[in-house]
Amino acid sequence: MVRGIRIDPGMPPRICKVPDTAQGLDALLGGHSMVKCFSFKDAALVYLPHDERNTLPTLCYDGRWYYGTLLVLGWKGGRALPLKTALADELAETFARREVPRL
């Protein structure tokens, strides 16, 4: 488990412990998770591809809507890492907005 951010539909982001393995992330999100790395941060958005069960959008990031529970965690070299405290605070505040430009 590593420090990350969990964003549930209709809820503010919260900093919490999240799994650091692909299997753990898939189990938490309920399917095969996808990763979108942020351009200038050692962090990534972990999400499930949109399907009919997830009808309420959670967040618009970089012009694309994401659905269901989202996770933000440290990411470098294809590995999940803990978010540094300052970065976790910054990203939690950023993702509290419903629409977020590209990071």
N, C-alpha and C positions, 0 to 999 in steps of 0.2 A: 504494500500500500504506500502511496505517495501523496503529498499535498497537491490538490488540484481544485478545480472549481466545478460545481455541479449546477446546471441550469435546467430547471424543470419548467414546462409550459405554464405561463401565468404567474411564475414565482421569481423573486429576485435571485441572482446568482449567490451561491454560498460556498465559501472555502471549506473544504472537508478532505478526508482521506478517500482516495479512489484507487482502484487496482492498477498495477503497473505491468500486467501481462495482457497479451491479446485475448487469452481465454477469459481472464477476469473482466476485461472491458466488455467483451461480447456478452458475458453472463449478466453483467449489470445493465447493459442497454437492451438486452433481449434479442440479439441477432448479430449478424456479421458486421462489425463496426468499420467505419471508414475514417481516415485521418486526413485533415487539411492543415498543412503546416503554415504558420504565419511567416511572412517574408523576412521581417527584421527582428524577430523575437525567437528565443529558444523555447517555443511553445507551439501547441497545435490544438485544433478543435477536433474532438472525436464525436462521431455521430452515426446514426443509422441512415441508409438511403431512404428517401420518402416512400411510403407505401400507403395503401388505403386505410390501414388501421390508425395511422398517425395523421389525423385530419387537422389538428390545430397547429398552426405555425408557432414556433418558439422564438425564433430570432432570424433577422435578415442580416447576413454578413457578406460583405463584398458583392452586393447585388443579388444574392441567392438566399432563398428562404430555407431554413432548416427546421425539422419537425421532431417532436418527442424530446426526451431527455438528452442534453448535450453535456459534454465534459470538456474542460480545458485543462491541459496538463503540460508540464515541461516535456520537451521533445527534442532530441538531438541524435543524429546518426541512426534514425529508425528505432529509437528506444524511448520509452516513457521514463521521465525523470520527475522528481519533485519540483514544483514551482517554487522559486525563491520568494520569500515573504513579500518583498517590495513589488515584484512582478505580479504575484497573486492579487495583491491589493489593487494594483493598477488595472489589471484585466477584469477583475470583478466589477470595478467601477465602470469600465468601458462597456462591458457586456450587460450592465444594468439597463442600458438603452436598448430599445427594441430593434433599432436598425444601426448597424455598426459598419463604418467604411473599412476598407482593407487595411490590415495591420502589416 
